[in-house]
């Protein structure tokens, strides 16, 4: 199977971070990176009156909507919603280890119910004409078990899915936090190499421990794609290098006033619908790794508190021009 370059570089679904606002900034910075929403519980997608604040797709394509759930009827309806919102893909979360997610019977705990996962995926595939995928871990608990991982994958691919995102760590369901689940379980990329050999016609996108763009570029040559999480959370502006490095497309914009102006033009009409902090939070990481940025941060927080949107825009422009 010819490798699909659409998912060569992906931004991981991150709760509280990959909001529609963040995705808009990411798309300004990179036209080619494959984006994800936050994980949206199926019941939220179906019944929340404010769901549009979460699942809005303002031409973020290519982009996937990630759903959490295990109720087949609900997942079928969510798939139709994803299609109606012009998402390129709907992704089933089989990797989140949080207690709340376990209580809702979805996330990583579903790796213990591989037949149910297959049935969920089959129903989603049959629901509408949209790509269906999963994101999972390589196992559960503290011990590596390749047979468990292989048996899980063997079952779920019978659904007909062709794309699997793998966080190359186990999920520990008890005793540590979701945050620590992203660092304490050791990485094991070898499991992903081996499973790819078993299923050469499935795309396996690797996630976990990719802490710089150079490492991502190297891994992208070995796997079907890479998924970046906390690297983008901490420094979204590294996306500014993706199109040229991975896709040989020259950038039209750098970290300059064009990016700031375009983002402020996007958020200004939304000030009456959401908090100014939530609207600006993706842009606050502009200060990542910059020496002597404390005074800018202090000014920004003062102006956020006073809702001085025009002054904030000027402050970000000043900072961006200084970095030029």
Secondary structure, 3 states (H helix, E strand, C coil): CCCCHHHCEEECCCCCCCCHHHHHHHHHHCCCCEEEEEEEEHHHHHHCCCCHHHHCCCCCCCEEEEEECCCHHHHHHHHHHHHHCCCCEEEEEECCCCHHHHHCCCHHHHHHCHHHHHHHHHHHHHHCCCEEEEEEEEEECCCCCHHHHHHHHHHHHHHCCCEEEEEEEEECCCCCCCCHHHCCCCCCHHHHHHHHHHCCCCEEEEECCCCCHHHHHHHHCCCCEEEECHHHHHCHHHHHHHHHHHHCCCCCCCCCHHHHHHHHHHHHCCCCCCCHHHHHHHHHHHHCCCCCCHHHHHHHHHHHHCCCHHHHHHHHHHHHHHHC
